[in-house]
Amino acid sequence: MENDIKEVLLTPEQITAIAKDIGTQISKDYKGKNLVLLCLLKGSICFMAELMKYVTIPCVIDFMAVSSYGSGTESSGRVNIVKDMSTPAENMDILIVEDIIDSGNTLSFMLQYFKAKNCASVEIATLLNKPSRRKKEVPVKYSGQEIDDLFVVGFGLDYAEYYRNLPYIGVLKESVYSDTEE
């Protein structure tokens, strides 16, 4: 598995520093509010776990499973809700926690979805931001690291469901996925 990684993009220590910075800012910005940290499964689970360590105010955590990827490296553009959140969203301050923002399709859909639920607010926090691939612009309140157009895995990010368990974020060698892409 480690042999499939071209280079390490973010070390565990760098990821922790990003989570600490964002968590500290969230704690200031949402003090006295009804904060829900909403993890988008599966990729965001590692970042969510790291981020919540540094959120020092009362908050609720919840999860949604949405998908716009198959087993490839390109977003299908169609978003499916596989599991909805269990916390009522009305009058809550929803902070969507994402692993990476690529095309923007999923988050554009999510923002529209929550607009219809009468939330107090809906914002986005992401570990990685890949603006060069954006098809739909989305406002990102908290952004950890901007990256180039690279296919990255690890720390929750996957390729065909593998590599999520790496403790760092690495660039996947093209030879790993080029045989399966058209």
VMD Tcl script that builds the backbone (N, CA, C; Angstrom):
set m [mol new atoms 546]
animate dup $m
set s [atomselect $m all]
$s set {name element resname resid chain x y z} {
  {N N MET 1 A 0.814 -1.186 0.000}
  {CA C MET 1 A 0.000 0.000 0.000}
  {C C MET 1 A 0.869 1.266 0.000}
  {N N GLU 2 A 1.853 1.318 0.863}
  {CA C GLU 2 A 2.738 2.482 0.917}
  {C C GLU 2 A 3.549 2.621 -0.374}
  {N N ASN 3 A 3.789 1.514 -1.065}
  {CA C ASN 3 A 4.517 1.562 -2.334}
  {C C ASN 3 A 3.709 2.242 -3.430}
  {N N ASP 4 A 2.403 2.397 -3.230}
  {CA C ASP 4 A 1.540 3.041 -4.213}
  {C C ASP 4 A 1.536 4.565 -4.084}
  {N N ILE 5 A 2.231 5.077 -3.085}
  {CA C ILE 5 A 2.252 6.518 -2.816}
  {C C ILE 5 A 3.488 7.150 -3.449}
  {N N LYS 6 A 3.230 8.143 -4.276}
  {CA C LYS 6 A 4.296 8.878 -4.967}
  {C C LYS 6 A 5.037 9.810 -4.005}
  {N N GLU 7 A 4.263 10.541 -3.177}
  {CA C GLU 7 A 4.861 11.445 -2.201}
  {C C GLU 7 A 3.856 11.735 -1.093}
  {N N VAL 8 A 4.373 12.090 0.074}
  {CA C VAL 8 A 3.522 12.490 1.180}
  {C C VAL 8 A 3.241 13.980 1.029}
  {N N LEU 9 A 1.959 14.323 1.000}
  {CA C LEU 9 A 1.552 15.716 0.836}
  {C C LEU 9 A 1.382 16.400 2.189}
  {N N LEU 10 A 0.744 15.714 3.140}
  {CA C LEU 10 A 0.579 16.228 4.499}
  {C C LEU 10 A 0.908 15.134 5.502}
  {N N THR 11 A 1.798 15.440 6.413}
  {CA C THR 11 A 2.164 14.501 7.470}
  {C C THR 11 A 1.079 14.508 8.553}
  {N N PRO 12 A 1.082 13.504 9.422}
  {CA C PRO 12 A 0.127 13.527 10.533}
  {C C PRO 12 A 0.240 14.804 11.372}
  {N N GLU 13 A 1.454 15.287 11.568}
  {CA C GLU 13 A 1.668 16.495 12.357}
  {C C GLU 13 A 1.081 17.731 11.674}
  {N N GLN 14 A 1.211 17.797 10.360}
  {CA C GLN 14 A 0.644 18.926 9.618}
  {C C GLN 14 A -0.885 18.886 9.654}
  {N N ILE 15 A -1.455 17.692 9.561}
  {CA C ILE 15 A -2.911 17.536 9.631}
  {C C ILE 15 A -3.418 17.982 11.005}
  {N N THR 16 A -2.723 17.575 12.057}
  {CA C THR 16 A -3.097 17.968 13.414}
  {C C THR 16 A -3.048 19.486 13.569}
  {N N ALA 17 A -2.027 20.126 13.034}
  {CA C ALA 17 A -1.902 21.587 13.131}
  {C C ALA 17 A -3.076 22.278 12.424}
  {N N ILE 18 A -3.473 21.760 11.266}
  {CA C ILE 18 A -4.612 22.320 10.533}
  {C C ILE 18 A -5.889 22.155 11.357}
  {N N ALA 19 A -6.107 20.966 11.891}
  {CA C ALA 19 A -7.310 20.702 12.697}
  {C C ALA 19 A -7.344 21.600 13.926}
  {N N LYS 20 A -6.212 21.801 14.558}
  {CA C LYS 20 A -6.145 22.655 15.745}
  {C C LYS 20 A -6.493 24.102 15.386}
  {N N ASP 21 A -5.932 24.613 14.294}
  {CA C ASP 21 A -6.226 25.989 13.858}
  {C C ASP 21 A -7.705 26.167 13.543}
  {N N ILE 22 A -8.264 25.242 12.777}
  {CA C ILE 22 A -9.676 25.345 12.399}
  {C C ILE 22 A -10.574 25.156 13.620}
  {N N GLY 23 A -10.264 24.183 14.466}
  {CA C GLY 23 A -11.063 23.932 15.670}
  {C C GLY 23 A -11.082 25.125 16.614}
  {N N THR 24 A -9.947 25.787 16.767}
  {CA C THR 24 A -9.856 26.985 17.604}
  {C C THR 24 A -10.739 28.095 17.051}
  {N N GLN 25 A -10.722 28.284 15.734}
  {CA C GLN 25 A -11.536 29.325 15.111}
  {C C GLN 25 A -13.023 29.000 15.205}
  {N N ILE 26 A -13.372 27.737 15.006}
  {CA C ILE 26 A -14.772 27.311 15.148}
  {C C ILE 26 A -15.268 27.612 16.566}
  {N N SER 27 A -14.448 27.318 17.558}
  {CA C SER 27 A -14.825 27.550 18.956}
  {C C SER 27 A -15.136 29.020 19.214}
  {N N LYS 28 A -14.383 29.900 18.592}
  {CA C LYS 28 A -14.632 31.345 18.731}
  {C C LYS 28 A -15.891 31.749 17.961}
  {N N ASP 29 A -15.998 31.303 16.728}
  {CA C ASP 29 A -17.081 31.738 15.841}
  {C C ASP 29 A -18.455 31.218 16.252}
  {N N TYR 30 A -18.504 30.054 16.877}
  {CA C TYR 30 A -19.792 29.433 17.196}
  {C C TYR 30 A -20.131 29.464 18.681}
  {N N LYS 31 A -19.403 30.224 19.460}
  {CA C LYS 31 A -19.679 30.322 20.891}
  {C C LYS 31 A -21.116 30.815 21.088}
  {N N GLY 32 A -21.887 30.097 21.895}
  {CA C GLY 32 A -23.269 30.466 22.173}
  {C C GLY 32 A -24.267 30.067 21.097}
  {N N LYS 33 A -23.815 29.320 20.100}
  {CA C LYS 33 A -24.712 28.903 19.022}
  {C C LYS 33 A -25.028 27.415 19.152}
  {N N ASN 34 A -25.965 26.945 18.328}
  {CA C ASN 34 A -26.373 25.534 18.322}
  {C C ASN 34 A -25.613 24.775 17.251}
  {N N LEU 35 A -24.354 24.523 17.514}
  {CA C LEU 35 A -23.454 23.938 16.521}
  {C C LEU 35 A -23.657 22.438 16.351}
  {N N VAL 36 A -23.784 22.035 15.090}
  {CA C VAL 36 A -23.759 20.625 14.707}
  {C C VAL 36 A -22.575 20.436 13.772}
  {N N LEU 37 A -21.612 19.632 14.182}
  {CA C LEU 37 A -20.525 19.233 13.290}
  {C C LEU 37 A -21.043 18.044 12.498}
  {N N LEU 38 A -21.203 18.239 11.199}
  {CA C LEU 38 A -21.793 17.214 10.342}
  {C C LEU 38 A -20.713 16.599 9.462}
  {N N CYS 39 A -20.373 15.378 9.751}
  {CA C CYS 39 A -19.347 14.649 9.016}
  {C C CYS 39 A -19.952 13.995 7.788}
  {N N LEU 40 A -19.345 14.249 6.634}
  {CA C LEU 40 A -19.769 13.563 5.415}
  {C C LEU 40 A -18.951 12.285 5.280}
  {N N LEU 41 A -19.636 11.160 5.418}
  {CA C LEU 41 A -18.990 9.848 5.368}
  {C C LEU 41 A -18.669 9.450 3.946}
  {N N LYS 42 A -17.712 8.661 3.749}
  {CA C LYS 42 A -16.805 8.051 4.685}
  {C C LYS 42 A -15.519 8.866 4.811}
  {N N GLY 43 A -15.181 9.593 3.781}
  {CA C GLY 43 A -13.875 10.244 3.715}
  {C C GLY 43 A -13.560 11.219 4.825}
  {N N SER 44 A -14.541 11.875 5.374}
  {CA C SER 44 A -14.297 12.942 6.354}
  {C C SER 44 A -14.158 12.449 7.784}
  {N N ILE 45 A -14.330 11.167 8.010}
  {CA C ILE 45 A -14.352 10.646 9.376}
  {C C ILE 45 A -13.044 10.930 10.132}
  {N N CYS 46 A -11.907 10.781 9.492}
  {CA C CYS 46 A -10.627 11.019 10.171}
  {C C CYS 46 A -10.453 12.494 10.515}
  {N N PHE 47 A -10.772 13.367 9.553}
  {CA C PHE 47 A -10.649 14.799 9.811}
  {C C PHE 47 A -11.631 15.237 10.892}
  {N N MET 48 A -12.842 14.736 10.854}
  {CA C MET 48 A -13.844 15.065 11.874}
  {C C MET 48 A -13.332 14.662 13.257}
  {N N ALA 49 A -12.805 13.456 13.377}
  {CA C ALA 49 A -12.299 12.977 14.675}
  {C C ALA 49 A -11.161 13.859 15.173}
  {N N GLU 50 A -10.297 14.268 14.281}
  {CA C GLU 50 A -9.170 15.132 14.669}
  {C C GLU 50 A -9.661 16.537 14.996}
  {N N LEU 51 A -10.553 17.073 14.192}
  {CA C LEU 51 A -11.060 18.431 14.364}
  {C C LEU 51 A -11.810 18.595 15.679}
  {N N MET 52 A -12.682 17.644 16.033}
  {CA C MET 52 A -13.504 17.803 17.231}
  {C C MET 52 A -12.675 17.844 18.509}
  {N N LYS 53 A -11.461 17.337 18.478}
  {CA C LYS 53 A -10.584 17.425 19.648}
  {C C LYS 53 A -10.311 18.876 20.028}
  {N N TYR 54 A -10.372 19.761 19.041}
  {CA C TYR 54 A -9.996 21.160 19.248}
  {C C TYR 54 A -11.181 22.112 19.250}
  {N N VAL 55 A -12.381 21.578 19.191}
  {CA C VAL 55 A -13.589 22.395 19.334}
  {C C VAL 55 A -13.942 22.350 20.813}
  {N N THR 56 A -13.819 23.499 21.469}
  {CA C THR 56 A -13.916 23.550 22.931}
  {C C THR 56 A -15.270 24.033 23.435}
  {N N ILE 57 A -16.232 24.176 22.547}
  {CA C ILE 57 A -17.574 24.627 22.929}
  {C C ILE 57 A -18.549 23.457 22.798}
  {N N PRO 58 A -19.704 23.538 23.448}
  {CA C PRO 58 A -20.690 22.467 23.288}
  {C C PRO 58 A -21.120 22.343 21.821}
  {N N CYS 59 A -21.229 21.126 21.364}
  {CA C CYS 59 A -21.684 20.872 19.999}
  {C C CYS 59 A -22.246 19.465 19.909}
  {N N VAL 60 A -23.016 19.272 18.867}
  {CA C VAL 60 A -23.565 17.966 18.542}
  {C C VAL 60 A -22.774 17.464 17.340}
  {N N ILE 61 A -22.562 16.170 17.268}
  {CA C ILE 61 A -21.974 15.611 16.050}
  {C C ILE 61 A -23.006 14.721 15.378}
  {N N ASP 62 A -22.935 14.707 14.062}
  {CA C ASP 62 A -23.840 13.862 13.306}
  {C C ASP 62 A -23.135 13.466 12.009}
  {N N PHE 63 A -23.780 12.567 11.283}
  {CA C PHE 63 A -23.163 12.007 10.083}
  {C C PHE 63 A -24.169 11.921 8.947}
  {N N MET 64 A -23.679 12.129 7.754}
  {CA C MET 64 A -24.446 11.866 6.541}
  {C C MET 64 A -23.538 11.102 5.592}
  {N N ALA 65 A -24.149 10.219 4.836}
  {CA C ALA 65 A -23.417 9.531 3.773}
  {C C ALA 65 A -24.007 10.009 2.460}
  {N N VAL 66 A -23.168 10.674 1.683}
  {CA C VAL 66 A -23.558 11.127 0.354}
  {C C VAL 66 A -22.464 10.692 -0.606}
  {N N SER 67 A -22.845 10.509 -1.850}
  {CA C SER 67 A -21.858 10.013 -2.799}
  {C C SER 67 A -22.047 10.651 -4.163}
  {N N SER 68 A -20.925 11.034 -4.758}
  {CA C SER 68 A -20.942 11.457 -6.162}
  {C C SER 68 A -19.815 10.769 -6.926}
  {N N TYR 69 A -19.167 9.816 -6.280}
  {CA C TYR 69 A -18.080 9.060 -6.904}
  {C C TYR 69 A -18.463 7.596 -6.979}
  {N N GLY 70 A -18.005 6.941 -8.012}
  {CA C GLY 70 A -18.086 5.486 -8.066}
  {C C GLY 70 A -16.762 4.960 -7.547}
  {N N SER 71 A -16.154 4.078 -8.294}
  {CA C SER 71 A -14.854 3.564 -7.884}
  {C C SER 71 A -13.733 4.256 -8.636}
  {N N GLY 72 A -14.040 5.281 -9.423}
  {CA C GLY 72 A -13.021 5.966 -10.207}
  {C C GLY 72 A -12.474 7.195 -9.520}
  {N N THR 73 A -11.854 8.057 -10.308}
  {CA C THR 73 A -11.220 9.260 -9.785}
  {C C THR 73 A -11.982 10.512 -10.180}
  {N N GLU 74 A -13.072 10.383 -10.906}
  {CA C GLU 74 A -13.863 11.529 -11.357}
  {C C GLU 74 A -15.242 11.500 -10.716}
  {N N SER 75 A -15.711 12.676 -10.308}
  {CA C SER 75 A -17.058 12.781 -9.760}
  {C C SER 75 A -18.070 12.501 -10.866}
  {N N SER 76 A -19.125 11.787 -10.509}
  {CA C SER 76 A -20.173 11.503 -11.488}
  {C C SER 76 A -21.051 12.734 -11.718}
  {N N GLY 77 A -21.015 13.677 -10.770}
  {CA C GLY 77 A -21.846 14.869 -10.863}
  {C C GLY 77 A -23.237 14.678 -10.277}
  {N N ARG 78 A -23.640 13.452 -10.033}
  {CA C ARG 78 A -24.946 13.148 -9.449}
  {C C ARG 78 A -24.741 12.793 -7.984}
  {N N VAL 79 A -25.469 13.452 -7.096}
  {CA C VAL 79 A -25.295 13.250 -5.664}
  {C C VAL 79 A -26.437 12.396 -5.127}
  {N N ASN 80 A -26.094 11.388 -4.371}
  {CA C ASN 80 A -27.072 10.505 -3.736}
  {C C ASN 80 A -26.906 10.591 -2.225}
  {N N ILE 81 A -28.026 10.751 -1.497}
  {CA C ILE 81 A -27.983 10.677 -0.035}
  {C C ILE 81 A -28.190 9.218 0.335}
  {N N VAL 82 A -27.189 8.643 0.930}
  {CA C VAL 82 A -27.231 7.245 1.343}
  {C C VAL 82 A -27.725 7.135 2.784}
  {N N LYS 83 A -27.309 8.094 3.636}
  {CA C LYS 83 A -27.743 8.157 5.041}
  {C C LYS 83 A -27.909 9.615 5.409}
  {N N ASP 84 A -29.090 9.977 5.881}
  {CA C ASP 84 A -29.349 11.352 6.304}
  {C C ASP 84 A -28.936 11.517 7.766}
  {N N MET 85 A -28.781 12.766 8.186}
  {CA C MET 85 A -28.435 13.032 9.582}
  {C C MET 85 A -29.628 12.709 10.480}
  {N N SER 86 A -29.362 12.379 11.733}
  {CA C SER 86 A -30.441 12.027 12.652}
  {C C SER 86 A -30.867 13.205 13.521}
  {N N THR 87 A -30.027 14.219 13.637}
  {CA C THR 87 A -30.355 15.419 14.406}
  {C C THR 87 A -31.280 16.311 13.585}
  {N N PRO 88 A -32.356 16.821 14.175}
  {CA C PRO 88 A -33.177 17.783 13.435}
  {C C PRO 88 A -32.348 19.030 13.106}
  {N N ALA 89 A -32.395 19.471 11.867}
  {CA C ALA 89 A -31.542 20.566 11.399}
  {C C ALA 89 A -32.153 21.945 11.645}
  {N N GLU 90 A -33.449 22.011 11.837}
  {CA C GLU 90 A -34.122 23.297 11.990}
  {C C GLU 90 A -33.539 24.094 13.158}
  {N N ASN 91 A -33.234 25.361 12.892}
  {CA C ASN 91 A -32.664 26.303 13.868}
  {C C ASN 91 A -31.269 25.930 14.365}
  {N N MET 92 A -30.624 24.978 13.750}
  {CA C MET 92 A -29.270 24.582 14.143}
  {C C MET 92 A -28.251 25.252 13.223}
  {N N ASP 93 A -27.048 25.432 13.746}
  {CA C ASP 93 A -25.933 25.943 12.956}
  {C C ASP 93 A -25.146 24.736 12.468}
  {N N ILE 94 A -25.336 24.405 11.203}
  {CA C ILE 94 A -24.731 23.213 10.620}
  {C C ILE 94 A -23.363 23.572 10.046}
  {N N LEU 95 A -22.346 22.860 10.479}
  {CA C LEU 95 A -21.017 23.013 9.906}
  {C C LEU 95 A -20.671 21.683 9.240}
  {N N ILE 96 A -20.716 21.684 7.918}
  {CA C ILE 96 A -20.400 20.480 7.151}
  {C C ILE 96 A -18.890 20.286 7.174}
  {N N VAL 97 A -18.454 19.132 7.654}
  {CA C VAL 97 A -17.029 18.812 7.723}
  {C C VAL 97 A -16.707 17.880 6.564}
  {N N GLU 98 A -15.820 18.338 5.704}
  {CA C GLU 98 A -15.493 17.622 4.474}
  {C C GLU 98 A -14.000 17.305 4.446}
  {N N ASP 99 A -13.649 16.216 3.783}
  {CA C ASP 99 A -12.243 15.856 3.635}
  {C C ASP 99 A -11.583 16.675 2.524}
  {N N ILE 100 A -12.270 16.775 1.371}
  {CA C ILE 100 A -11.714 17.492 0.228}
  {C C ILE 100 A -12.857 18.076 -0.599}
  {N N ILE 101 A -12.651 19.278 -1.088}
  {CA C ILE 101 A -13.600 19.870 -2.021}
  {C C ILE 101 A -12.933 19.870 -3.383}
  {N N ASP 102 A -13.557 19.157 -4.300}
  {CA C ASP 102 A -13.023 18.977 -5.645}
  {C C ASP 102 A -13.928 19.720 -6.621}
  {N N SER 103 A -14.890 19.051 -7.189}
  {CA C SER 103 A -15.777 19.670 -8.186}
  {C C SER 103 A -16.734 20.684 -7.567}
  {N N GLY 104 A -17.075 20.497 -6.295}
  {CA C GLY 104 A -18.058 21.347 -5.631}
  {C C GLY 104 A -19.480 20.840 -5.793}
  {N N ASN 105 A -19.677 19.802 -6.598}
  {CA C ASN 105 A -21.025 19.281 -6.852}
  {C C ASN 105 A -21.721 18.812 -5.576}
  {N N THR 106 A -21.034 18.013 -4.783}
  {CA C THR 106 A -21.640 17.473 -3.569}
  {C C THR 106 A -22.013 18.591 -2.612}
  {N N LEU 107 A -21.097 19.513 -2.380}
  {CA C LEU 107 A -21.378 20.567 -1.408}
  {C C LEU 107 A -22.401 21.560 -1.919}
  {N N SER 108 A -22.448 21.810 -3.192}
  {CA C SER 108 A -23.486 22.662 -3.764}
  {C C SER 108 A -24.857 22.037 -3.489}
  {N N PHE 109 A -24.951 20.744 -3.714}
  {CA C PHE 109 A -26.179 20.003 -3.417}
  {C C PHE 109 A -26.523 20.096 -1.930}
  {N N MET 110 A -25.515 19.896 -1.070}
  {CA C MET 110 A -25.744 19.909 0.379}
  {C C MET 110 A -26.233 21.277 0.854}
  {N N LEU 111 A -25.667 22.348 0.330}
  {CA C LEU 111 A -26.097 23.683 0.731}
  {C C LEU 111 A -27.559 23.916 0.356}
  {N N GLN 112 A -27.953 23.490 -0.831}
  {CA C GLN 112 A -29.362 23.610 -1.248}
  {C C GLN 112 A -30.267 22.734 -0.374}
  {N N TYR 113 A -29.800 21.552 -0.074}
  {CA C TYR 113 A -30.552 20.614 0.759}
  {C C TYR 113 A -30.870 21.233 2.124}
  {N N PHE 114 A -29.860 21.865 2.731}
  {CA C PHE 114 A -30.054 22.436 4.065}
  {C C PHE 114 A -30.800 23.762 4.037}
  {N N LYS 115 A -30.767 24.467 2.936}
  {CA C LYS 115 A -31.567 25.699 2.823}
  {C C LYS 115 A -33.045 25.378 3.040}
  {N N ALA 116 A -33.477 24.243 2.554}
  {CA C ALA 116 A -34.878 23.842 2.670}
  {C C ALA 116 A -35.237 23.368 4.081}
  {N N LYS 117 A -34.258 23.203 4.939}
  {CA C LYS 117 A -34.506 22.674 6.289}
  {C C LYS 117 A -34.546 23.759 7.367}
  {N N ASN 118 A -34.523 25.015 6.970}
  {CA C ASN 118 A -34.621 26.137 7.912}
  {C C ASN 118 A -33.564 26.115 9.011}
  {N N CYS 119 A -32.328 25.863 8.623}
  {CA C CYS 119 A -31.210 25.905 9.570}
  {C C CYS 119 A -30.916 27.355 9.930}
  {N N ALA 120 A -30.334 27.565 11.092}
  {CA C ALA 120 A -29.894 28.908 11.465}
  {C C ALA 120 A -28.763 29.347 10.542}
  {N N SER 121 A -27.863 28.413 10.219}
  {CA C SER 121 A -26.775 28.684 9.281}
  {C C SER 121 A -26.223 27.357 8.769}
  {N N VAL 122 A -25.583 27.427 7.622}
  {CA C VAL 122 A -24.896 26.264 7.051}
  {C C VAL 122 A -23.572 26.756 6.497}
  {N N GLU 123 A -22.488 26.187 6.977}
  {CA C GLU 123 A -21.140 26.553 6.533}
  {C C GLU 123 A -20.354 25.282 6.244}
  {N N ILE 124 A -19.164 25.469 5.686}
  {CA C ILE 124 A -18.323 24.339 5.283}
  {C C ILE 124 A -16.929 24.482 5.878}
  {N N ALA 125 A -16.421 23.377 6.394}
  {CA C ALA 125 A -15.031 23.266 6.819}
  {C C ALA 125 A -14.427 22.101 6.043}
  {N N THR 126 A -13.256 22.315 5.466}
  {CA C THR 126 A -12.615 21.239 4.712}
  {C C THR 126 A -11.132 21.147 5.046}
  {N N LEU 127 A -10.636 19.945 5.029}
  {CA C LEU 127 A -9.202 19.739 5.218}
  {C C LEU 127 A -8.450 20.165 3.963}
  {N N LEU 128 A -8.929 19.713 2.801}
  {CA C LEU 128 A -8.256 20.009 1.535}
  {C C LEU 128 A -9.200 20.721 0.582}
  {N N ASN 129 A -8.654 21.635 -0.193}
  {CA C ASN 129 A -9.430 22.394 -1.157}
  {C C ASN 129 A -8.693 22.351 -2.498}
  {N N LYS 130 A -9.395 21.902 -3.525}
  {CA C LYS 130 A -8.801 21.762 -4.855}
  {C C LYS 130 A -9.566 22.663 -5.836}
  {N N PRO 131 A -9.340 23.995 -5.780}
  {CA C PRO 131 A -10.141 24.927 -6.582}
  {C C PRO 131 A -9.953 24.781 -8.096}
  {N N SER 132 A -8.848 24.231 -8.532}
  {CA C SER 132 A -8.611 24.080 -9.978}
  {C C SER 132 A -9.613 23.132 -10.637}
  {N N ARG 133 A -10.288 22.308 -9.850}
  {CA C ARG 133 A -11.242 21.327 -10.385}
  {C C ARG 133 A -12.694 21.745 -10.188}
  {N N ARG 134 A -12.906 22.943 -9.658}
  {CA C ARG 134 A -14.252 23.372 -9.297}
  {C C ARG 134 A -15.158 23.522 -10.515}
  {N N LYS 135 A -16.314 22.873 -10.442}
  {CA C LYS 135 A -17.371 23.018 -11.446}
  {C C LYS 135 A -18.491 23.884 -10.902}
  {N N LYS 136 A -18.698 23.819 -9.578}
  {CA C LYS 136 A -19.690 24.649 -8.906}
  {C C LYS 136 A -19.002 25.341 -7.740}
  {N N GLU 137 A -19.094 26.665 -7.724}
  {CA C GLU 137 A -18.470 27.416 -6.631}
  {C C GLU 137 A -19.291 27.244 -5.354}
  {N N VAL 138 A -18.593 27.020 -4.268}
  {CA C VAL 138 A -19.230 26.907 -2.960}
  {C C VAL 138 A -18.428 27.745 -1.962}
  {N N PRO 139 A -19.122 28.429 -1.064}
  {CA C PRO 139 A -18.407 29.220 -0.057}
  {C C PRO 139 A -17.807 28.306 1.009}
  {N N VAL 140 A -16.529 28.443 1.252}
  {CA C VAL 140 A -15.831 27.613 2.235}
  {C C VAL 140 A -15.386 28.526 3.376}
  {N N LYS 141 A -15.954 28.303 4.553}
  {CA C LYS 141 A -15.631 29.158 5.701}
  {C C LYS 141 A -14.270 28.804 6.297}
  {N N TYR 142 A -13.967 27.512 6.363}
  {CA C TYR 142 A -12.705 27.052 6.953}
  {C C TYR 142 A -12.029 26.102 5.970}
  {N N SER 143 A -10.858 26.476 5.516}
  {CA C SER 143 A -10.136 25.652 4.544}
  {C C SER 143 A -8.727 25.384 5.058}
  {N N GLY 144 A -8.392 24.111 5.153}
  {CA C GLY 144 A -7.096 23.727 5.697}
  {C C GLY 144 A -5.934 23.959 4.753}
  {N N GLN 145 A -5.926 23.268 3.635}
  {CA C GLN 145 A -4.798 23.319 2.704}
  {C C GLN 145 A -5.314 23.298 1.277}
  {N N GLU 146 A -4.875 24.252 0.475}
  {CA C GLU 146 A -5.199 24.233 -0.943}
  {C C GLU 146 A -4.176 23.340 -1.646}
  {N N ILE 147 A -4.675 22.486 -2.537}
  {CA C ILE 147 A -3.770 21.588 -3.250}
  {C C ILE 147 A -3.992 21.702 -4.754}
  {N N ASP 148 A -2.974 21.271 -5.487}
  {CA C ASP 148 A -3.056 21.223 -6.940}
  {C C ASP 148 A -3.948 20.057 -7.363}
  {N N ASP 149 A -4.092 19.893 -8.658}
  {CA C ASP 149 A -4.915 18.828 -9.213}
  {C C ASP 149 A -4.161 17.499 -9.128}
  {N N LEU 150 A -4.144 16.943 -7.930}
  {CA C LEU 150 A -3.474 15.673 -7.660}
  {C C LEU 150 A -4.499 14.701 -7.112}
  {N N PHE 151 A -4.300 13.410 -7.356}
  {CA C PHE 151 A -5.195 12.417 -6.761}
  {C C PHE 151 A -4.576 11.973 -5.445}
  {N N VAL 152 A -5.231 12.362 -4.350}
  {CA C VAL 152 A -4.673 12.112 -3.029}
  {C C VAL 152 A -5.504 11.081 -2.266}
  {N N VAL 153 A -4.816 10.356 -1.409}
  {CA C VAL 153 A -5.430 9.326 -0.581}
  {C C VAL 153 A -4.843 9.407 0.821}
  {N N GLY 154 A -5.495 8.712 1.735}
  {CA C GLY 154 A -5.017 8.641 3.109}
  {C C GLY 154 A -5.826 9.537 4.014}
  {N N PHE 155 A -5.755 9.270 5.298}
  {CA C PHE 155 A -6.460 10.022 6.332}
  {C C PHE 155 A -7.937 10.166 5.969}
  {N N GLY 156 A -8.537 9.064 5.529}
  {CA C GLY 156 A -9.949 9.020 5.168}
  {C C GLY 156 A -10.218 9.057 3.685}
  {N N LEU 157 A -9.332 9.664 2.913}
  {CA C LEU 157 A -9.496 9.744 1.457}
  {C C LEU 157 A -9.138 8.400 0.827}
  {N N ASP 158 A -9.914 8.028 -0.200}
  {CA C ASP 158 A -9.720 6.697 -0.756}
  {C C ASP 158 A -9.562 6.705 -2.269}
  {N N TYR 159 A -9.155 5.569 -2.747}
  {CA C TYR 159 A -9.291 5.208 -4.150}
  {C C TYR 159 A -9.930 3.826 -4.138}
  {N N ALA 160 A -11.139 3.710 -4.672}
  {CA C ALA 160 A -11.893 2.453 -4.709}
  {C C ALA 160 A -12.001 1.831 -3.319}
  {N N GLU 161 A -12.206 2.686 -2.313}
  {CA C GLU 161 A -12.378 2.326 -0.901}
  {C C GLU 161 A -11.082 1.946 -0.183}
  {N N TYR 162 A -9.953 1.941 -0.839}
  {CA C TYR 162 A -8.679 1.600 -0.197}
  {C C TYR 162 A -7.892 2.860 0.146}
  {N N TYR 163 A -6.903 2.711 1.005}
  {CA C TYR 163 A -5.948 3.746 1.425}
  {C C TYR 163 A -6.483 4.676 2.510}
  {N N ARG 164 A -7.739 4.556 2.898}
  {CA C ARG 164 A -8.306 5.450 3.912}
  {C C ARG 164 A -7.535 5.405 5.228}
  {N N ASN 165 A -6.942 4.272 5.542}
  {CA C ASN 165 A -6.302 4.069 6.834}
  {C C ASN 165 A -4.868 4.583 6.922}
  {N N LEU 166 A -4.354 5.198 5.874}
  {CA C LEU 166 A -3.019 5.790 5.972}
  {C C LEU 166 A -3.080 6.969 6.946}
  {N N PRO 167 A -2.058 7.150 7.788}
  {CA C PRO 167 A -2.098 8.233 8.782}
  {C C PRO 167 A -1.714 9.602 8.217}
  {N N TYR 168 A -1.433 9.665 6.954}
  {CA C TYR 168 A -1.029 10.902 6.275}
  {C C TYR 168 A -1.815 11.014 4.972}
  {N N ILE 169 A -1.632 12.126 4.282}
  {CA C ILE 169 A -2.242 12.285 2.958}
  {C C ILE 169 A -1.119 12.230 1.941}
  {N N GLY 170 A -1.277 11.310 0.985}
  {CA C GLY 170 A -0.258 11.125 -0.027}
  {C C GLY 170 A -0.839 11.191 -1.429}
  {N N VAL 171 A 0.039 11.434 -2.364}
  {CA C VAL 171 A -0.336 11.458 -3.778}
  {C C VAL 171 A -0.235 10.032 -4.304}
  {N N LEU 172 A -1.329 9.532 -4.855}
  {CA C LEU 172 A -1.355 8.179 -5.387}
  {C C LEU 172 A -0.620 8.138 -6.724}
  {N N LYS 173 A 0.215 7.130 -6.909}
  {CA C LYS 173 A 0.907 6.970 -8.187}
  {C C LYS 173 A -0.114 6.752 -9.294}
  {N N GLU 174 A 0.073 7.421 -10.402}
  {CA C GLU 174 A -0.873 7.313 -11.520}
  {C C GLU 174 A -0.992 5.888 -12.019}
  {N N SER 175 A 0.078 5.117 -11.941}
  {CA C SER 175 A 0.056 3.746 -12.428}
  {C C SER 175 A -0.948 2.880 -11.661}
  {N N VAL 176 A -1.302 3.277 -10.453}
  {CA C VAL 176 A -2.255 2.518 -9.639}
  {C C VAL 176 A -3.657 2.633 -10.212}
  {N N TYR 177 A -4.042 3.825 -10.660}
  {CA C TYR 177 A -5.414 4.014 -11.129}
  {C C TYR 177 A -5.536 4.192 -12.628}
  {N N SER 178 A -4.467 4.357 -13.348}
  {CA C SER 178 A -4.560 4.607 -14.790}
  {C C SER 178 A -5.025 3.373 -15.571}
  {N N ASP 179 A -4.774 2.201 -15.065}
  {CA C ASP 179 A -5.211 0.973 -15.754}
  {C C ASP 179 A -6.719 0.798 -15.702}
  {N N THR 180 A -7.367 1.408 -14.700}
  {CA C THR 180 A -8.809 1.209 -14.546}
  {C C THR 180 A -9.628 2.352 -15.119}
  {N N GLU 181 A -8.989 3.457 -15.481}
  {CA C GLU 181 A -9.710 4.616 -16.031}
  {C C GLU 181 A -9.791 4.502 -17.543}
  {N N GLU 182 A -10.850 5.052 -18.102}
  {CA C GLU 182 A -11.008 5.017 -19.565}
  {C C GLU 182 A -10.217 6.121 -20.200}
}
mol reanalyze $m
mol bondsrecalc $m
mol representation Tube
mol addrep $m
